[in-house]
């Protein structure tokens, strides 16, 4: 435990320092997650060697990525995303998938890559978990543009997760599909039960416990997360699918005021502890020597960075042409081209299965880190130029969604 304790001390220090540095750098506004990655690289084995990803630290990191996807699922309000936002998000991702697979197989044909499927999937991802705190902090999340961005990002994570589950984590796609159907059936059953009216006595008890050390709703949320991750793991599915689904189920179980009461506590656990550990440890595990020790790898970084924008960003300019003005379409294109968590997951699968060249894995993660730095800055710059556009204001549809949620069981009004 000694090495782990020392490593945790430096990781905790990096987690404190990252938001401070993000606040100090006002222009350009850099996401705190990038500082977490960079500080992880700095304290990691390949630079200062102050910390190392021990078994315990790696376990915390895995909890962190599970929490990241749990929070992402919890943030999705299907009342606001249904209809056109969801339809356009799915259309955009399907176009990205076609583009990504086309690019992937071209790269295989010229000897640049080993698997067109892996490259194609990694180019279709969106780091909505990384974007969520930025959208929230800038007050964009409740706007129509925020709804469209959230929908695009949700599909940009959920679509690749499903593809990973079906195509990358097993040897028998048909069997994987059957297991996925079983998981979906369990998830739908849990969602149905979660959406049922809660007994007044239970609501009253949960309300009381939030003001005590019991914190029962928080413990129930953590239990749900662990159970869904365990279920996905036991079925041979990707655990991120379980975490993402757990967040969705939890949201369906809560009224608006319950969510408002529980969300700060979940954010404290997630963004205050576990999620920064994931990003810092990702930086610690990044192959710095592999990146800067080879000109070939360095040359691949801008190529993949551009491909993220081509595959994931360009479809936004077409799919949203009747929904957003050109500047906001450009903003959305850059935002949904931001990638990282799933890039790490898919490249690790590629290396483990010998279906991805190490230089491509390193370059892809490096490009994803650059996308976290550059693409939100560019995207929000375009959004700032569109200030005053109705899409950046709360719409009538959003107000109707809020009113609909308010009609649910009130957490504090139960007798």
C-alpha positions in Angstrom: 0.0 0.0 0.0 3.0 2.3 0.4 3.5 2.9 -3.3 -0.2 3.3 -3.8 -0.4 5.8 -0.9 2.4 7.9 -2.4 0.9 7.8 -5.8 -2.5 8.8 -4.4 -1.0 11.7 -2.7 0.4 13.1 -5.9 -2.8 12.3 -7.8 -4.8 14.1 -5.2 -2.5 17.1 -5.5 -2.8 17.0 -9.2 -6.6 16.9 -8.9 -6.5 20.1 -6.7 -4.0 21.9 -9.0 -5.9 21.2 -12.3 -9.0 23.4 -11.7 -6.8 26.1 -10.2 -4.6 26.2 -13.4 -7.8 26.1 -15.5 -9.1 29.2 -13.6 -5.8 31.0 -14.0 -5.7 30.5 -17.7 -8.6 32.8 -18.7 -7.8 33.2 -22.4 -8.0 30.8 -24.0 -10.4 29.0 -21.7 -8.9 25.5 -21.3 -11.0 22.6 -19.9 -9.8 21.4 -16.5 -9.7 17.8 -17.8 -6.7 18.7 -20.1 -4.7 19.9 -17.1 -5.6 16.6 -15.3 -4.2 14.7 -18.3 -1.1 16.8 -18.5 -0.4 16.7 -14.8 -0.9 12.9 -14.9 1.8 12.8 -17.6 4.1 15.0 -15.6 3.9 13.0 -12.3 3.8 9.7 -14.2 6.5 7.0 -14.7 7.8 8.5 -18.0 8.5 12.0 -16.7 9.0 12.8 -13.0 8.1 9.2 -11.8 6.5 10.6 -8.7 3.4 8.3 -9.1 2.7 5.0 -10.8 -0.5 3.3 -11.8 -0.4 0.6 -9.1 -3.2 -2.1 -8.9 -5.1 0.0 -6.3 -4.7 3.2 -8.3 -5.8 1.5 -11.5 -8.9 0.1 -9.7 -9.8 3.7 -8.6 -9.3 4.8 -12.2 -11.7 2.1 -13.5 -14.3 3.3 -10.9 -13.7 6.8 -12.3 -14.5 6.0 -15.9 -17.6 4.1 -14.7 -18.7 7.1 -12.8 -18.0 9.3 -15.8 -20.4 7.3 -17.9 -22.9 7.0 -15.0 -23.1 10.8 -14.7 -23.4 11.1 -18.5 -26.4 8.7 -18.5 -27.9 10.6 -15.5 -27.6 13.9 -17.4 -29.7 12.7 -20.3 -33.3 13.9 -20.1 -35.2 11.9 -22.7 -38.1 14.3 -22.5 -35.9 16.9 -24.0 -33.9 14.7 -26.4 -36.8 12.8 -27.9 -38.1 13.8 -31.3 -35.9 15.9 -33.6 -32.8 16.1 -31.3 -32.6 12.3 -31.0 -33.5 11.8 -34.7 -30.8 14.2 -35.9 -28.3 12.8 -33.4 -28.8 9.2 -34.7 -28.7 10.4 -38.3 -25.4 12.3 -37.7 -23.8 9.3 -36.0 -24.8 6.9 -38.8 -23.3 9.2 -41.3 -20.1 9.4 -39.1 -20.1 5.6 -38.9 -20.2 5.2 -42.7 -17.5 7.9 -43.1 -15.4 6.3 -40.3 -15.6 2.8 -41.7 -14.7 4.1 -45.2 -11.7 6.0 -43.8 -10.7 3.0 -41.7 -10.7 0.5 -44.6 -8.9 2.9 -46.8 -6.1 3.2 -44.2 -6.0 -0.6 -44.0 -5.7 -0.8 -47.8 -2.7 1.5 -47.8 -1.0 -0.3 -44.9 -1.6 2.6 -42.4 -3.7 0.5 -40.0 -4.6 -3.1 -39.2 -8.3 -3.0 -38.6 -10.7 -0.7 -40.5 -13.4 -1.5 -37.9 -11.3 -0.3 -34.9 -10.2 2.9 -36.7 -13.7 3.5 -38.0 -15.3 3.2 -34.5 -12.7 5.2 -32.7 -13.3 8.1 -35.1 -17.1 8.2 -34.4 -16.8 8.8 -30.6 -17.7 11.9 -28.7 -16.5 12.8 -25.2 -19.8 14.0 -23.9 -18.7 13.2 -20.4 -15.8 15.6 -20.9 -18.0 18.3 -22.4 -20.8 18.1 -19.8 -19.1 20.1 -17.1 -18.0 22.7 -19.6 -21.6 23.0 -21.1 -23.0 23.3 -17.5 -20.4 25.8 -16.4 -21.1 28.0 -19.4 -24.9 27.9 -18.9 -25.4 26.3 -22.4 -26.8 22.9 -21.2 -30.5 24.1 -20.8 -30.6 25.9 -24.2 -31.8 24.4 -27.5 -28.2 24.3 -28.7 -27.3 22.5 -25.5 -30.0 19.9 -26.0 -28.8 19.2 -29.5 -25.2 19.0 -28.3 -26.2 16.6 -25.5 -28.2 14.4 -27.9 -25.3 14.3 -30.4 -22.8 13.5 -27.6 -25.0 10.9 -26.0 -25.4 9.0 -29.3 -21.7 9.5 -30.0 -21.0 7.6 -26.8 -23.8 5.1 -26.7 -23.5 4.1 -30.4 -19.8 3.2 -30.1 -20.4 1.4 -26.8 -23.0 -0.8 -28.5 -20.7 -1.5 -31.4 -17.8 -2.3 -29.0 -20.1 -4.7 -27.1 -21.3 -6.5 -30.2 -18.1 -6.5 -32.3 -15.0 -6.0 -30.2 -15.4 -7.8 -26.9 -16.4 -11.3 -28.0 -15.7 -13.9 -30.6 -19.3 -14.5 -31.5 -21.3 -11.5 -32.6 -24.6 -13.5 -32.6 -24.0 -14.6 -29.0 -23.1 -11.0 -28.1 -26.3 -9.8 -29.7 -28.3 -12.2 -27.6 -26.6 -11.2 -24.4 -27.2 -7.6 -25.3 -30.9 -8.3 -25.8 -31.0 -9.9 -22.4 -29.2 -6.9 -20.8 -31.6 -4.5 -22.6 -34.6 -6.5 -21.3 -33.3 -6.3 -17.7 -32.5 -2.5 -18.1 -36.0 -1.9 -19.5 -37.6 -3.8 -16.6 -35.5 -1.7 -14.2 -36.4 1.5 -16.0 -40.1 0.6 -15.8 -40.0 -0.2 -12.1 -38.0 3.0 -11.5 -40.6 5.1 -13.3 -43.4 3.9 -11.1 -44.8 6.2 -8.4 -42.8 5.8 -5.2 -44.6 5.0 -1.9 -45.0 8.1 0.2 -43.4 6.4 3.2 -40.3 5.6 1.1 -40.1 9.1 -0.2 -40.3 10.5 3.2 -37.6 8.2 4.6 -35.3 9.0 1.7 -35.8 12.7 2.2 -34.9 12.4 5.9 -31.8 10.3 5.3 -30.4 13.0 2.9 -30.0 15.2 5.9 -28.1 12.6 8.0 -24.9 10.6 7.7 -27.0 7.7 6.2 -27.2 9.4 2.7 -29.4 6.5 1.6 -30.3 7.9 -1.9 -26.6 8.2 -2.6 -25.9 4.7 -1.4 -28.8 3.4 -3.6 -27.4 5.2 -6.6 -23.9 3.7 -6.0 -25.5 0.2 -5.6 -27.4 0.6 -8.9 -24.2 1.6 -10.6 -22.3 -1.4 -9.3 -25.2 -3.8 -10.0 -25.6 -2.7 -13.7 -21.8 -2.8 -14.2 -21.7 -6.3 -12.7 -24.6 -7.4 -14.8 -22.9 -6.1 -18.0 -19.6 -7.8 -17.0 -21.2 -11.1 -16.2 -23.0 -11.1 -19.6 -19.6 -10.4 -21.3 -20.7 -6.9 -22.3 -18.7 -3.7 -21.9 -19.0 -2.4 -18.4 -19.3 1.2 -19.6 -22.7 0.2 -21.1 -23.8 -0.9 -17.6 -22.6 2.4 -16.1 -24.3 4.5 -18.8 -27.5 2.5 -18.4 -27.4 2.8 -14.6 -27.4 6.6 -14.9 -30.4 6.6 -17.3 -32.4 4.3 -14.9 -31.6 6.4 -11.9 -32.8 9.5 -13.6 -36.1 7.9 -14.6 -36.6 6.9 -10.9 -36.4 10.5 -9.6 -38.6 13.5 -9.8 -37.2 16.9 -10.7 -36.6 18.0 -7.1 -35.2 14.6 -6.2 -32.7 15.0 -9.0 -31.8 18.5 -7.9 -31.2 17.2 -4.4 -29.2 14.2 -5.4 -27.1 15.6 -8.3 -24.8 17.7 -6.2 -23.9 14.7 -4.1 -23.2 12.5 -7.2 -21.2 15.3 -8.7 -19.1 15.6 -5.5 -18.3 11.8 -5.7 -17.7 11.9 -9.4 -16.1 15.2 -10.3 -14.7 15.7 -6.8 -12.9 12.3 -6.5 -13.3 9.5 -9.0 -13.4 11.1 -12.4 -10.3 13.2 -11.9 -8.5 10.0 -10.9 -9.4 8.5 -14.2 -8.1 11.3 -16.3 -4.9 11.8 -14.2 -4.1 8.0 -14.4 -4.8 8.1 -18.1 -2.1 10.7 -18.4 0.2 8.6 -16.2 -0.3 5.7 -18.5 0.2 7.7 -21.7 3.2 6.5 -23.8 5.2 9.8 -23.9 8.3 8.0 -25.1 6.4 6.4 -27.9 4.9 9.7 -29.0 8.0 12.0 -28.9 10.5 9.2 -29.6 9.2 8.6 -33.1 8.7 11.1 -35.9 6.3 8.7 -37.5 4.0 8.7 -34.5 4.1 12.5 -34.2 3.1 12.8 -37.9 0.1 10.6 -37.3 -1.3 12.8 -34.5 -2.4 15.7 -36.7 -3.8 13.2 -39.2 -6.0 11.6 -36.6 -6.9 15.0 -35.2 -8.2 16.1 -38.6 -10.0 12.8 -39.1 -11.9 13.2 -35.9 -13.3 16.5 -37.3 -13.9 15.0 -40.8 -15.7 11.9 -39.6 -17.5 13.2 -36.5 -17.8 16.9 -37.2 -18.6 17.4 -40.9 -22.0 15.5 -40.7 -23.2 18.2 -38.3 -22.9 20.8 -41.0 -25.4 18.8 -43.1 -27.7 17.1 -40.6 -28.4 20.3 -38.6 -28.8 22.6 -41.6 -32.5 23.2 -40.9 -32.0 23.4 -37.1 -29.1 25.7 -36.5 -27.5 28.7 -38.2 -24.1 28.1 -39.8 -22.0 29.4 -36.8 -23.8 27.1 -34.3 -23.5 24.2 -36.7 -19.7 24.9 -36.9 -19.7 25.0 -33.1 -21.5 21.7 -32.8 -19.2 20.2 -35.4 -16.1 21.0 -33.3 -17.8 20.0 -30.0 -19.0 16.6 -31.1 -15.5 16.0 -32.6 -14.0 16.1 -29.1 -13.0 12.6 -28.1 -11.1 10.8 -25.3 -12.5 8.2 -22.9 -13.7 5.8 -25.6 -10.6 6.4 -27.6 -8.6 5.1 -24.7 -10.9 2.1 -24.3 -10.9 1.2 -28.0 -7.1 1.6 -28.4 -6.5 -0.6 -25.4 -8.8 -3.3 -27.0 -6.9 -2.9 -30.2 -3.5 -3.4 -28.5 -4.7 -6.3 -26.4 -6.1 -8.2 -29.5 -3.1 -7.3 -31.7 -5.5 -5.5 -34.1 -4.0 -2.0 -33.8 -0.5 -0.8 -34.4 1.1 0.6 -31.2 2.0 3.8 -33.1 -1.6 4.3 -34.1 -2.8 3.7 -30.5 -0.4 6.3 -29.1 -1.1 8.8 -31.9 -4.9 8.4 -31.5 -4.8 9.0 -27.7 -2.5 12.0 -28.4 -4.9 13.4 -31.0 -7.8 12.8 -28.6 -6.0 14.8 -25.9 -5.4 17.6 -28.4 -9.1 17.5 -29.4 -10.0 18.1 -25.7 -7.8 21.1 -25.8 -8.5 22.6 -29.2 -12.0 21.6 -30.3 -14.0 23.0 -27.4 -12.1 26.2 -27.6 -12.9 26.6 -31.3 -16.5 25.4 -30.8 -17.3 27.8 -28.0 -15.6 30.6 -30.0 -18.1 30.0 -32.8 -21.0 29.8 -30.3 -19.9 33.2 -28.8 -20.1 34.8 -32.2 -23.7 33.6 -32.4 -24.6 35.2 -29.1 -28.2 36.3 -29.1 -29.4 33.5 -31.4 -32.6 31.9 -30.2 -30.9 28.5 -30.1 -28.8 29.8 -27.2 -31.9 30.7 -25.2 -34.3 28.5 -23.3 -37.0 27.5 -25.7 -40.7 26.9 -25.3 -40.0 23.1 -25.7 -37.5 23.3 -22.8 -40.1 25.1 -20.7 -42.7 22.5 -21.6 -40.3 19.7 -20.6 -39.6 21.3 -17.3 -43.4 21.7 -16.7 -43.9 18.0 -17.5 -41.2 17.0 -15.1 -42.7 19.2 -12.4 -46.0 17.2 -12.7 -44.2 14.1 -11.5 -44.3 13.2 -7.8 -42.7 16.0 -5.8 -39.9 14.9 -3.6 -40.7 17.3 -0.9 -44.5 17.5 -1.2 -45.4 14.0 -0.2 -47.7 13.8 2.8 
